[in-house]
Amino acid sequence: MTKILVTGGCGFVGSNLVDILVQDDNNEVLVVDSLDTGKKEYCNEKAKYIFADIRDVFGCSITEAAIKLIVPKYLTTLMRNVDIVFHLAALARIQPSFGRPLETLDVNAKGTALVCEYARNIGAKMIYAGSSSFYAGQYLNPYAFSKWQGEEVCKMYSEVYDTNTAIARFFNVYGNRHPSEGPYGTVIGIFERQYLNKNPLTVTGNGNQRRDFTHVKDICSGLIELSKGVHSGAVYNLGTGKNHSINELAAMYTESEVEFIPPRPGEAWETLADISKTTDKVGWSPKHSLEEYVNNWVQSVKCGGKND
């Protein structure tokens, strides 16, 4: 059995990853999630769950006291024998980070250090969910800075302690379970909600911003491929190498009106992944097309269904 821990496994990307991992009967999957933004309805009956903050679970380096207080007794042996850690837990998204910078840093940077220390102590591989926000500038917003600091922690653990860590920078993820409400909503999730409600699609700024939209299934397959290798804090981009403007995206939702709203601070003008290293070193490449996804989704809605 391969014992796998997924932090943030009730979130958008994490829950999709768990659903794929448990399909392999040789995997035993444990999830830690605080449910800050994750949802219990995304739980998979084949996985085991600890609903707690990573800072509480890993803050005592898995001492007996921490285990007795937080981890159910039947899971303590599994926690001490994990082979692979997918660290996806974070306070996500740029806009919310402006209102909670200290907590964003504490969870995303310090929390990552705690998980790295856990992985070091048990000899597990560590796959860290980085962010393409790095390319717009590490100091543009608290979220980008905190995720970059998490990357630096992983690199240090590889350099100093020889911990097997890999950093996956996600590019504008969409697909099954992407959030569609509030400050955590993704642009595609928001557009889908507005389309279903027959509301205008709200485009920030002039809509010429460009994004490398990457399907969540491609992100998950990239994470799994990274978990098979030996890494020393290397960074791998998980994107498509192709981008679209927000106006181009809005036009894919046929017969929809568009409403332009003020631009938001701290956001990149363009994201575009260079995936050559990931393809060459890991053998991964994306399989899903944004145009095909949106077209299928729109046609499904018109036929009374819903496409994932």
FIGUNU-6892 format. One record per residue (C-alpha): residue number from 1; z, x, y. Coordinates in nm, 3 decimals, padded with zeros to 5 digits, always signed. Layout:
// FIGUNU-6892
<pt><seq>NUM</seq><w>Z</w><u>X</u><v>Y</v></pt>
...
***
This chain:
// FIGUNU-6892
<pt><seq>1</seq><w>+00.000</w><u>+00.000</u><v>+00.000</v></pt>
<pt><seq>2</seq><w>-00.076</w><u>+00.109</u><v>+00.355</v></pt>
<pt><seq>3</seq><w>+00.208</w><u>+00.004</u><v>+00.582</v></pt>
<pt><seq>4</seq><w>+00.091</w><u>-00.085</u><v>+00.932</v></pt>
<pt><seq>5</seq><w>+00.282</w><u>-00.170</u><v>+01.249</v></pt>
<pt><seq>6</seq><w>+00.110</w><u>-00.354</u><v>+01.533</v></pt>
<pt><seq>7</seq><w>+00.296</w><u>-00.377</u><v>+01.862</v></pt>
<pt><seq>8</seq><w>+00.172</w><u>-00.664</u><v>+02.075</v></pt>
<pt><seq>9</seq><w>+00.034</w><u>-00.829</u><v>+01.763</v></pt>
<pt><seq>10</seq><w>+00.070</w><u>-01.182</u><v>+01.901</v></pt>
<pt><seq>11</seq><w>-00.152</w><u>-01.111</u><v>+02.201</v></pt>
<pt><seq>12</seq><w>-00.525</w><u>-01.153</u><v>+02.249</v></pt>
<pt><seq>13</seq><w>-00.649</w><u>-00.829</u><v>+02.093</v></pt>
<pt><seq>14</seq><w>-00.343</w><u>-00.769</u><v>+01.875</v></pt>
<pt><seq>15</seq><w>-00.360</w><u>-01.103</u><v>+01.694</v></pt>
<pt><seq>16</seq><w>-00.730</w><u>-01.056</u><v>+01.620</v></pt>
<pt><seq>17</seq><w>-00.652</w><u>-00.711</u><v>+01.482</v></pt>
<pt><seq>18</seq><w>-00.373</w><u>-00.848</u><v>+01.261</v></pt>
<pt><seq>19</seq><w>-00.604</w><u>-01.118</u><v>+01.124</v></pt>
<pt><seq>20</seq><w>-00.849</w><u>-00.849</u><v>+01.014</v></pt>
<pt><seq>21</seq><w>-00.588</w><u>-00.611</u><v>+00.874</v></pt>
<pt><seq>22</seq><w>-00.421</w><u>-00.870</u><v>+00.650</v></pt>
<pt><seq>23</seq><w>-00.753</w><u>-00.949</u><v>+00.483</v></pt>
<pt><seq>24</seq><w>-00.709</w><u>-00.624</u><v>+00.292</v></pt>
<pt><seq>25</seq><w>-00.454</w><u>-00.684</u><v>+00.017</v></pt>
<pt><seq>26</seq><w>-00.366</w><u>-00.312</u><v>+00.026</v></pt>
<pt><seq>27</seq><w>-00.225</w><u>-00.351</u><v>+00.379</v></pt>
<pt><seq>28</seq><w>+00.131</w><u>-00.456</u><v>+00.456</v></pt>
<pt><seq>29</seq><w>+00.142</w><u>-00.554</u><v>+00.823</v></pt>
<pt><seq>30</seq><w>+00.446</w><u>-00.573</u><v>+01.050</v></pt>
<pt><seq>31</seq><w>+00.423</w><u>-00.702</u><v>+01.408</v></pt>
<pt><seq>32</seq><w>+00.655</w><u>-00.645</u><v>+01.704</v></pt>
<pt><seq>33</seq><w>+00.594</w><u>-00.873</u><v>+02.002</v></pt>
<pt><seq>34</seq><w>+00.819</w><u>-00.996</u><v>+02.283</v></pt>
<pt><seq>35</seq><w>+00.601</w><u>-01.306</u><v>+02.337</v></pt>
<pt><seq>36</seq><w>+00.586</w><u>-01.223</u><v>+02.708</v></pt>
<pt><seq>37</seq><w>+00.217</w><u>-01.308</u><v>+02.698</v></pt>
<pt><seq>38</seq><w>+00.164</w><u>-01.330</u><v>+02.321</v></pt>
<pt><seq>39</seq><w>+00.177</w><u>-01.663</u><v>+02.143</v></pt>
<pt><seq>40</seq><w>+00.356</w><u>-01.767</u><v>+01.826</v></pt>
<pt><seq>41</seq><w>+00.063</w><u>-01.984</u><v>+01.726</v></pt>
<pt><seq>42</seq><w>-00.139</w><u>-01.666</u><v>+01.679</v></pt>
<pt><seq>43</seq><w>+00.094</w><u>-01.548</u><v>+01.402</v></pt>
<pt><seq>44</seq><w>-00.064</w><u>-01.489</u><v>+01.063</v></pt>
<pt><seq>45</seq><w>+00.135</w><u>-01.601</u><v>+00.759</v></pt>
<pt><seq>46</seq><w>+00.036</w><u>-01.284</u><v>+00.572</v></pt>
<pt><seq>47</seq><w>+00.209</w><u>-01.058</u><v>+00.828</v></pt>
<pt><seq>48</seq><w>+00.578</w><u>-01.007</u><v>+00.905</v></pt>
<pt><seq>49</seq><w>+00.714</w><u>-01.046</u><v>+01.258</v></pt>
<pt><seq>50</seq><w>+00.990</w><u>-00.915</u><v>+01.483</v></pt>
<pt><seq>51</seq><w>+01.005</w><u>-01.104</u><v>+01.812</v></pt>
<pt><seq>52</seq><w>+01.160</w><u>-00.851</u><v>+02.048</v></pt>
<pt><seq>53</seq><w>+01.082</w><u>-00.616</u><v>+02.335</v></pt>
<pt><seq>54</seq><w>+00.953</w><u>-00.276</u><v>+02.222</v></pt>
<pt><seq>55</seq><w>+01.210</w><u>-00.113</u><v>+02.449</v></pt>
<pt><seq>56</seq><w>+01.486</w><u>-00.278</u><v>+02.247</v></pt>
<pt><seq>57</seq><w>+01.333</w><u>-00.221</u><v>+01.905</v></pt>
<pt><seq>58</seq><w>+01.245</w><u>+00.145</u><v>+01.959</v></pt>
<pt><seq>59</seq><w>+01.495</w><u>+00.236</u><v>+02.228</v></pt>
<pt><seq>60</seq><w>+01.747</w><u>+00.380</u><v>+01.983</v></pt>
<pt><seq>61</seq><w>+01.490</w><u>+00.567</u><v>+01.774</v></pt>
<pt><seq>62</seq><w>+01.555</w><u>+00.326</u><v>+01.487</v></pt>
<pt><seq>63</seq><w>+01.920</w><u>+00.409</u><v>+01.447</v></pt>
<pt><seq>64</seq><w>+02.135</w><u>+00.199</u><v>+01.217</v></pt>
<pt><seq>65</seq><w>+02.276</w><u>+00.019</u><v>+01.520</v></pt>
<pt><seq>66</seq><w>+01.932</w><u>-00.076</u><v>+01.648</v></pt>
<pt><seq>67</seq><w>+01.817</w><u>-00.195</u><v>+01.308</v></pt>
<pt><seq>68</seq><w>+02.127</w><u>-00.409</u><v>+01.250</v></pt>
<pt><seq>69</seq><w>+02.104</w><u>-00.568</u><v>+01.594</v></pt>
<pt><seq>70</seq><w>+01.732</w><u>-00.635</u><v>+01.620</v></pt>
<pt><seq>71</seq><w>+01.541</w><u>-00.590</u><v>+01.294</v></pt>
<pt><seq>72</seq><w>+01.591</w><u>-00.838</u><v>+01.008</v></pt>
<pt><seq>73</seq><w>+01.751</w><u>-00.663</u><v>+00.714</v></pt>
<pt><seq>74</seq><w>+01.457</w><u>-00.720</u><v>+00.480</v></pt>
<pt><seq>75</seq><w>+01.223</w><u>-00.535</u><v>+00.720</v></pt>
<pt><seq>76</seq><w>+01.428</w><u>-00.217</u><v>+00.775</v></pt>
<pt><seq>77</seq><w>+01.278</w><u>-00.032</u><v>+00.480</v></pt>
<pt><seq>78</seq><w>+00.926</w><u>-00.122</u><v>+00.595</v></pt>
<pt><seq>79</seq><w>+00.999</w><u>+00.003</u><v>+00.947</v></pt>
<pt><seq>80</seq><w>+01.109</w><u>+00.340</u><v>+00.813</v></pt>
<pt><seq>81</seq><w>+00.794</w><u>+00.381</u><v>+00.603</v></pt>
<pt><seq>82</seq><w>+00.510</w><u>+00.281</u><v>+00.835</v></pt>
<pt><seq>83</seq><w>+00.188</w><u>+00.482</u><v>+00.792</v></pt>
<pt><seq>84</seq><w>-00.010</w><u>+00.365</u><v>+01.096</v></pt>
<pt><seq>85</seq><w>+00.103</w><u>+00.233</u><v>+01.435</v></pt>
<pt><seq>86</seq><w>-00.139</w><u>+00.037</u><v>+01.651</v></pt>
<pt><seq>87</seq><w>+00.037</w><u>+00.032</u><v>+01.987</v></pt>
<pt><seq>88</seq><w>-00.108</w><u>-00.257</u><v>+02.186</v></pt>
<pt><seq>89</seq><w>+00.210</w><u>-00.393</u><v>+02.347</v></pt>
<pt><seq>90</seq><w>+00.193</w><u>-00.375</u><v>+02.727</v></pt>
<pt><seq>91</seq><w>+00.230</w><u>-00.570</u><v>+03.047</v></pt>
<pt><seq>92</seq><w>-00.139</w><u>-00.643</u><v>+03.080</v></pt>
<pt><seq>93</seq><w>-00.386</w><u>-00.696</u><v>+03.363</v></pt>
<pt><seq>94</seq><w>-00.416</w><u>-00.554</u><v>+03.712</v></pt>
<pt><seq>95</seq><w>-00.315</w><u>-00.839</u><v>+03.943</v></pt>
<pt><seq>96</seq><w>+00.029</w><u>-00.916</u><v>+03.788</v></pt>
<pt><seq>97</seq><w>+00.119</w><u>-00.546</u><v>+03.807</v></pt>
<pt><seq>98</seq><w>+00.128</w><u>-00.555</u><v>+04.188</v></pt>
<pt><seq>99</seq><w>+00.426</w><u>-00.793</u><v>+04.174</v></pt>
<pt><seq>100</seq><w>+00.619</w><u>-00.609</u><v>+03.901</v></pt>
<pt><seq>101</seq><w>+00.539</w><u>-00.237</u><v>+03.934</v></pt>
<pt><seq>102</seq><w>+00.869</w><u>-00.102</u><v>+03.800</v></pt>
<pt><seq>103</seq><w>+00.866</w><u>-00.320</u><v>+03.490</v></pt>
<pt><seq>104</seq><w>+00.498</w><u>-00.240</u><v>+03.434</v></pt>
<pt><seq>105</seq><w>+00.580</w><u>+00.130</u><v>+03.437</v></pt>
<pt><seq>106</seq><w>+00.886</w><u>+00.083</u><v>+03.219</v></pt>
<pt><seq>107</seq><w>+00.702</w><u>-00.111</u><v>+02.948</v></pt>
<pt><seq>108</seq><w>+00.367</w><u>+00.066</u><v>+02.956</v></pt>
<pt><seq>109</seq><w>+00.480</w><u>+00.426</u><v>+03.008</v></pt>
<pt><seq>110</seq><w>+00.839</w><u>+00.450</u><v>+02.888</v></pt>
<pt><seq>111</seq><w>+00.776</w><u>+00.195</u><v>+02.613</v></pt>
<pt><seq>112</seq><w>+00.487</w><u>+00.406</u><v>+02.487</v></pt>
<pt><seq>113</seq><w>+00.712</w><u>+00.713</u><v>+02.480</v></pt>
<pt><seq>114</seq><w>+00.962</w><u>+00.523</u><v>+02.267</v></pt>
<pt><seq>115</seq><w>+00.691</w><u>+00.417</u><v>+02.022</v></pt>
<pt><seq>116</seq><w>+00.556</w><u>+00.773</u><v>+02.009</v></pt>
<pt><seq>117</seq><w>+00.904</w><u>+00.901</u><v>+01.929</v></pt>
<pt><seq>118</seq><w>+00.929</w><u>+00.644</u><v>+01.651</v></pt>
<pt><seq>119</seq><w>+00.590</w><u>+00.751</u><v>+01.511</v></pt>
<pt><seq>120</seq><w>+00.695</w><u>+01.118</u><v>+01.529</v></pt>
<pt><seq>121</seq><w>+01.020</w><u>+01.055</u><v>+01.345</v></pt>
<pt><seq>122</seq><w>+00.856</w><u>+00.873</u><v>+01.054</v></pt>
<pt><seq>123</seq><w>+00.533</w><u>+01.078</u><v>+01.047</v></pt>
<pt><seq>124</seq><w>+00.300</w><u>+00.786</u><v>+01.129</v></pt>
<pt><seq>125</seq><w>-00.042</w><u>+00.792</u><v>+01.291</v></pt>
<pt><seq>126</seq><w>-00.044</w><u>+00.643</u><v>+01.642</v></pt>
<pt><seq>127</seq><w>-00.343</w><u>+00.454</u><v>+01.787</v></pt>
<pt><seq>128</seq><w>-00.281</w><u>+00.372</u><v>+02.153</v></pt>
<pt><seq>129</seq><w>-00.458</w><u>+00.098</u><v>+02.347</v></pt>
<pt><seq>130</seq><w>-00.564</w><u>+00.265</u><v>+02.670</v></pt>
<pt><seq>131</seq><w>-00.764</w><u>+00.109</u><v>+02.949</v></pt>
<pt><seq>132</seq><w>-01.098</w><u>+00.164</u><v>+03.119</v></pt>
<pt><seq>133</seq><w>-00.913</w><u>+00.106</u><v>+03.449</v></pt>
<pt><seq>134</seq><w>-00.860</w><u>+00.484</u><v>+03.437</v></pt>
<pt><seq>135</seq><w>-01.217</w><u>+00.540</u><v>+03.553</v></pt>
<pt><seq>136</seq><w>-01.172</w><u>+00.343</u><v>+03.875</v></pt>
<pt><seq>137</seq><w>-00.875</w><u>+00.561</u><v>+03.968</v></pt>
<pt><seq>138</seq><w>-00.532</w><u>+00.614</u><v>+03.818</v></pt>
<pt><seq>139</seq><w>-00.359</w><u>+00.529</u><v>+04.146</v></pt>
<pt><seq>140</seq><w>-00.554</w><u>+00.214</u><v>+04.230</v></pt>
<pt><seq>141</seq><w>-00.287</w><u>-00.019</u><v>+04.094</v></pt>
<pt><seq>142</seq><w>+00.040</w><u>+00.000</u><v>+03.894</v></pt>
<pt><seq>143</seq><w>-00.130</w><u>-00.117</u><v>+03.575</v></pt>
<pt><seq>144</seq><w>-00.394</w><u>+00.158</u><v>+03.570</v></pt>
<pt><seq>145</seq><w>-00.131</w><u>+00.420</u><v>+03.651</v></pt>
<pt><seq>146</seq><w>+00.106</w><u>+00.301</u><v>+03.380</v></pt>
<pt><seq>147</seq><w>-00.162</w><u>+00.291</u><v>+03.111</v></pt>
<pt><seq>148</seq><w>-00.277</w><u>+00.641</u><v>+03.207</v></pt>
<pt><seq>149</seq><w>+00.081</w><u>+00.762</u><v>+03.185</v></pt>
<pt><seq>150</seq><w>+00.096</w><u>+00.615</u><v>+02.836</v></pt>
<pt><seq>151</seq><w>-00.210</w><u>+00.820</u><v>+02.747</v></pt>
<pt><seq>152</seq><w>-00.046</w><u>+01.135</u><v>+02.879</v></pt>
<pt><seq>153</seq><w>+00.261</w><u>+01.065</u><v>+02.667</v></pt>
<pt><seq>154</seq><w>+00.041</w><u>+01.042</u><v>+02.356</v></pt>
<pt><seq>155</seq><w>-00.129</w><u>+01.371</u><v>+02.443</v></pt>
<pt><seq>156</seq><w>+00.205</w><u>+01.542</u><v>+02.492</v></pt>
<pt><seq>157</seq><w>+00.334</w><u>+01.421</u><v>+02.154</v></pt>
<pt><seq>158</seq><w>+00.022</w><u>+01.556</u><v>+01.988</v></pt>
<pt><seq>159</seq><w>+00.047</w><u>+01.888</u><v>+02.171</v></pt>
<pt><seq>160</seq><w>+00.421</w><u>+01.946</u><v>+02.130</v></pt>
<pt><seq>161</seq><w>+00.507</w><u>+01.764</u><v>+01.808</v></pt>
<pt><seq>162</seq><w>+00.169</w><u>+01.759</u><v>+01.629</v></pt>
<pt><seq>163</seq><w>+00.181</w><u>+01.380</u><v>+01.614</v></pt>
<pt><seq>164</seq><w>-00.150</w><u>+01.227</u><v>+01.508</v></pt>
<pt><seq>165</seq><w>-00.245</w><u>+01.019</u><v>+01.815</v></pt>
<pt><seq>166</seq><w>-00.572</w><u>+00.867</u><v>+01.932</v></pt>
<pt><seq>167</seq><w>-00.635</w><u>+00.687</u><v>+02.260</v></pt>
<pt><seq>168</seq><w>-00.878</w><u>+00.394</u><v>+02.271</v></pt>
<pt><seq>169</seq><w>-00.989</w><u>+00.285</u><v>+02.617</v></pt>
<pt><seq>170</seq><w>-01.091</w><u>-00.081</u><v>+02.611</v></pt>
<pt><seq>171</seq><w>-01.372</w><u>-00.211</u><v>+02.831</v></pt>
<pt><seq>172</seq><w>-01.345</w><u>-00.575</u><v>+02.949</v></pt>
<pt><seq>173</seq><w>-01.264</w><u>-00.748</u><v>+02.622</v></pt>
<pt><seq>174</seq><w>-01.374</w><u>-01.104</u><v>+02.549</v></pt>
<pt><seq>175</seq><w>-01.386</w><u>-01.333</u><v>+02.247</v></pt>
<pt><seq>176</seq><w>-01.156</w><u>-01.544</u><v>+02.032</v></pt>
<pt><seq>177</seq><w>-00.823</w><u>-01.616</u><v>+02.210</v></pt>
<pt><seq>178</seq><w>-00.906</w><u>-01.450</u><v>+02.539</v></pt>
<pt><seq>179</seq><w>-00.675</w><u>-01.595</u><v>+02.807</v></pt>
<pt><seq>180</seq><w>-00.829</w><u>-01.850</u><v>+03.041</v></pt>
<pt><seq>181</seq><w>-00.539</w><u>-01.942</u><v>+03.270</v></pt>
<pt><seq>182</seq><w>-00.348</w><u>-01.781</u><v>+03.556</v></pt>
<pt><seq>183</seq><w>-00.330</w><u>-01.413</u><v>+03.651</v></pt>
<pt><seq>184</seq><w>-00.384</w><u>-01.301</u><v>+03.290</v></pt>
<pt><seq>185</seq><w>-00.711</w><u>-01.489</u><v>+03.252</v></pt>
<pt><seq>186</seq><w>-01.026</w><u>-01.289</u><v>+03.180</v></pt>
<pt><seq>187</seq><w>-01.340</w><u>-01.375</u><v>+03.375</v></pt>
<pt><seq>188</seq><w>-01.516</w><u>-01.508</u><v>+03.064</v></pt>
<pt><seq>189</seq><w>-01.209</w><u>-01.707</u><v>+02.963</v></pt>
<pt><seq>190</seq><w>-01.189</w><u>-01.855</u><v>+03.314</v></pt>
<pt><seq>191</seq><w>-01.561</w><u>-01.935</u><v>+03.320</v></pt>
<pt><seq>192</seq><w>-01.531</w><u>-02.112</u><v>+02.984</v></pt>
<pt><seq>193</seq><w>-01.241</w><u>-02.325</u><v>+03.105</v></pt>
<pt><seq>194</seq><w>-01.425</w><u>-02.413</u><v>+03.425</v></pt>
<pt><seq>195</seq><w>-01.745</w><u>-02.493</u><v>+03.233</v></pt>
<pt><seq>196</seq><w>-01.559</w><u>-02.723</u><v>+02.995</v></pt>
<pt><seq>197</seq><w>-01.397</w><u>-02.902</u><v>+03.291</v></pt>
<pt><seq>198</seq><w>-01.732</w><u>-02.922</u><v>+03.474</v></pt>
<pt><seq>199</seq><w>-01.588</w><u>-02.722</u><v>+03.764</v></pt>
<pt><seq>200</seq><w>-01.773</w><u>-02.459</u><v>+03.968</v></pt>
<pt><seq>201</seq><w>-01.748</w><u>-02.106</u><v>+03.830</v></pt>
<pt><seq>202</seq><w>-01.533</w><u>-01.902</u><v>+04.070</v></pt>
<pt><seq>203</seq><w>-01.684</w><u>-01.561</u><v>+04.143</v></pt>
<pt><seq>204</seq><w>-01.472</w><u>-01.308</u><v>+04.331</v></pt>
<pt><seq>205</seq><w>-01.636</w><u>-01.119</u><v>+04.617</v></pt>
<pt><seq>206</seq><w>-02.015</w><u>-01.121</u><v>+04.620</v></pt>
<pt><seq>207</seq><w>-02.045</w><u>-01.116</u><v>+04.241</v></pt>
<pt><seq>208</seq><w>-02.238</w><u>-00.791</u><v>+04.226</v></pt>
<pt><seq>209</seq><w>-01.951</w><u>-00.611</u><v>+04.054</v></pt>
<pt><seq>210</seq><w>-02.057</w><u>-00.493</u><v>+03.709</v></pt>
<pt><seq>211</seq><w>-01.855</w><u>-00.500</u><v>+03.389</v></pt>
<pt><seq>212</seq><w>-01.905</w><u>-00.359</u><v>+03.040</v></pt>
<pt><seq>213</seq><w>-01.808</w><u>-00.667</u><v>+02.837</v></pt>
<pt><seq>214</seq><w>-01.697</w><u>-00.584</u><v>+02.481</v></pt>
<pt><seq>215</seq><w>-01.632</w><u>-00.835</u><v>+02.204</v></pt>
<pt><seq>216</seq><w>-01.282</w><u>-00.832</u><v>+02.056</v></pt>
<pt><seq>217</seq><w>-01.422</w><u>-00.788</u><v>+01.704</v></pt>
<pt><seq>218</seq><w>-01.587</w><u>-00.463</u><v>+01.817</v></pt>
<pt><seq>219</seq><w>-01.260</w><u>-00.349</u><v>+01.972</v></pt>
<pt><seq>220</seq><w>-01.076</w><u>-00.419</u><v>+01.646</v></pt>
<pt><seq>221</seq><w>-01.333</w><u>-00.239</u><v>+01.432</v></pt>
<pt><seq>222</seq><w>-01.306</w><u>+00.061</u><v>+01.665</v></pt>
<pt><seq>223</seq><w>-00.928</w><u>+00.069</u><v>+01.635</v></pt>
<pt><seq>224</seq><w>-00.949</w><u>+00.056</u><v>+01.257</v></pt>
<pt><seq>225</seq><w>-01.204</w><u>+00.338</u><v>+01.246</v></pt>
<pt><seq>226</seq><w>-00.981</w><u>+00.551</u><v>+01.468</v></pt>
<pt><seq>227</seq><w>-00.690</w><u>+00.497</u><v>+01.230</v></pt>
<pt><seq>228</seq><w>-00.881</w><u>+00.669</u><v>+00.950</v></pt>
<pt><seq>229</seq><w>-00.906</w><u>+01.007</u><v>+01.119</v></pt>
<pt><seq>230</seq><w>-00.687</w><u>+01.293</u><v>+01.237</v></pt>
<pt><seq>231</seq><w>-00.661</w><u>+01.318</u><v>+01.615</v></pt>
<pt><seq>232</seq><w>-00.471</w><u>+01.519</u><v>+01.872</v></pt>
<pt><seq>233</seq><w>-00.449</w><u>+01.291</u><v>+02.172</v></pt>
<pt><seq>234</seq><w>-00.826</w><u>+01.252</u><v>+02.200</v></pt>
<pt><seq>235</seq><w>-00.968</w><u>+00.972</u><v>+02.416</v></pt>
<pt><seq>236</seq><w>-01.235</w><u>+00.738</u><v>+02.278</v></pt>
<pt><seq>237</seq><w>-01.415</w><u>+00.469</u><v>+02.478</v></pt>
<pt><seq>238</seq><w>-01.460</w><u>+00.130</u><v>+02.313</v></pt>
<pt><seq>239</seq><w>-01.734</w><u>-00.045</u><v>+02.505</v></pt>
<pt><seq>240</seq><w>-02.104</w><u>-00.129</u><v>+02.474</v></pt>
<pt><seq>241</seq><w>-02.267</w><u>+00.122</u><v>+02.709</v></pt>
<pt><seq>242</seq><w>-02.428</w><u>-00.172</u><v>+02.893</v></pt>
<pt><seq>243</seq><w>-02.295</w><u>-00.375</u><v>+03.182</v></pt>
<pt><seq>244</seq><w>-02.367</w><u>-00.700</u><v>+03.364</v></pt>
<pt><seq>245</seq><w>-02.289</w><u>-00.822</u><v>+03.712</v></pt>
<pt><seq>246</seq><w>-02.055</w><u>-01.118</u><v>+03.747</v></pt>
<pt><seq>247</seq><w>-02.346</w><u>-01.311</u><v>+03.897</v></pt>
<pt><seq>248</seq><w>-02.555</w><u>-01.235</u><v>+03.586</v></pt>
<pt><seq>249</seq><w>-02.270</w><u>-01.354</u><v>+03.368</v></pt>
<pt><seq>250</seq><w>-02.231</w><u>-01.677</u><v>+03.567</v></pt>
<pt><seq>251</seq><w>-02.605</w><u>-01.746</u><v>+03.534</v></pt>
<pt><seq>252</seq><w>-02.569</w><u>-01.743</u><v>+03.154</v></pt>
<pt><seq>253</seq><w>-02.360</w><u>-02.062</u><v>+03.181</v></pt>
<pt><seq>254</seq><w>-02.660</w><u>-02.287</u><v>+03.242</v></pt>
<pt><seq>255</seq><w>-02.643</w><u>-02.576</u><v>+03.486</v></pt>
<pt><seq>256</seq><w>-02.320</w><u>-02.447</u><v>+03.642</v></pt>
<pt><seq>257</seq><w>-02.243</w><u>-02.430</u><v>+04.011</v></pt>
<pt><seq>258</seq><w>-02.088</w><u>-02.114</u><v>+04.153</v></pt>
<pt><seq>259</seq><w>-01.813</w><u>-02.087</u><v>+04.413</v></pt>
<pt><seq>260</seq><w>-01.747</w><u>-01.750</u><v>+04.577</v></pt>
<pt><seq>261</seq><w>-01.383</w><u>-01.663</u><v>+04.645</v></pt>
<pt><seq>262</seq><w>-01.225</w><u>-01.360</u><v>+04.820</v></pt>
<pt><seq>263</seq><w>-01.225</w><u>-01.029</u><v>+04.631</v></pt>
<pt><seq>264</seq><w>-00.904</w><u>-00.914</u><v>+04.465</v></pt>
<pt><seq>265</seq><w>-00.735</w><u>-00.581</u><v>+04.540</v></pt>
<pt><seq>266</seq><w>-00.716</w><u>-00.290</u><v>+04.299</v></pt>
<pt><seq>267</seq><w>-01.020</w><u>-00.375</u><v>+04.087</v></pt>
<pt><seq>268</seq><w>-01.309</w><u>-00.148</u><v>+03.995</v></pt>
<pt><seq>269</seq><w>-01.656</w><u>-00.208</u><v>+04.134</v></pt>
<pt><seq>270</seq><w>-01.819</w><u>-00.111</u><v>+03.806</v></pt>
<pt><seq>271</seq><w>-01.721</w><u>-00.039</u><v>+03.447</v></pt>
<pt><seq>272</seq><w>-01.962</w><u>+00.122</u><v>+03.203</v></pt>
<pt><seq>273</seq><w>-01.856</w><u>+00.296</u><v>+02.883</v></pt>
<pt><seq>274</seq><w>-01.996</w><u>+00.624</u><v>+02.761</v></pt>
<pt><seq>275</seq><w>-01.951</w><u>+00.571</u><v>+02.387</v></pt>
<pt><seq>276</seq><w>-02.139</w><u>+00.879</u><v>+02.270</v></pt>
<pt><seq>277</seq><w>-01.821</w><u>+01.063</u><v>+02.171</v></pt>
<pt><seq>278</seq><w>-01.686</w><u>+00.762</u><v>+01.983</v></pt>
<pt><seq>279</seq><w>-02.012</w><u>+00.718</u><v>+01.798</v></pt>
<pt><seq>280</seq><w>-02.051</w><u>+01.088</u><v>+01.718</v></pt>
<pt><seq>281</seq><w>-01.691</w><u>+01.164</u><v>+01.618</v></pt>
<pt><seq>282</seq><w>-01.581</w><u>+00.833</u><v>+01.468</v></pt>
<pt><seq>283</seq><w>-01.905</w><u>+00.672</u><v>+01.356</v></pt>
<pt><seq>284</seq><w>-01.834</w><u>+00.351</u><v>+01.546</v></pt>
<pt><seq>285</seq><w>-02.078</w><u>+00.143</u><v>+01.747</v></pt>
<pt><seq>286</seq><w>-02.055</w><u>-00.214</u><v>+01.886</v></pt>
<pt><seq>287</seq><w>-02.228</w><u>-00.497</u><v>+01.701</v></pt>
<pt><seq>288</seq><w>-02.192</w><u>-00.795</u><v>+01.934</v></pt>
<pt><seq>289</seq><w>-02.403</w><u>-00.903</u><v>+02.233</v></pt>
<pt><seq>290</seq><w>-02.263</w><u>-01.073</u><v>+02.542</v></pt>
<pt><seq>291</seq><w>-02.581</w><u>-01.277</u><v>+02.594</v></pt>
<pt><seq>292</seq><w>-02.575</w><u>-01.398</u><v>+02.235</v></pt>
<pt><seq>293</seq><w>-02.206</w><u>-01.484</u><v>+02.254</v></pt>
<pt><seq>294</seq><w>-02.237</w><u>-01.690</u><v>+02.575</v></pt>
<pt><seq>295</seq><w>-02.555</w><u>-01.864</u><v>+02.460</v></pt>
<pt><seq>296</seq><w>-02.395</w><u>-01.958</u><v>+02.128</v></pt>
<pt><seq>297</seq><w>-02.079</w><u>-02.074</u><v>+02.304</v></pt>
<pt><seq>298</seq><w>-02.271</w><u>-02.292</u><v>+02.553</v></pt>
<pt><seq>299</seq><w>-02.486</w><u>-02.444</u><v>+02.278</v></pt>
<pt><seq>300</seq><w>-02.178</w><u>-02.509</u><v>+02.067</v></pt>
<pt><seq>301</seq><w>-02.005</w><u>-02.688</u><v>+02.355</v></pt>
<pt><seq>302</seq><w>-02.315</w><u>-02.900</u><v>+02.416</v></pt>
<pt><seq>303</seq><w>-02.307</w><u>-02.997</u><v>+02.048</v></pt>
<pt><seq>304</seq><w>-01.941</w><u>-03.088</u><v>+02.068</v></pt>
<pt><seq>305</seq><w>-01.798</w><u>-02.774</u><v>+01.907</v></pt>
<pt><seq>306</seq><w>-01.656</w><u>-02.443</u><v>+02.022</v></pt>
<pt><seq>307</seq><w>-01.776</w><u>-02.092</u><v>+01.944</v></pt>
<pt><seq>308</seq><w>-01.547</w><u>-01.790</u><v>+01.896</v></pt>
***
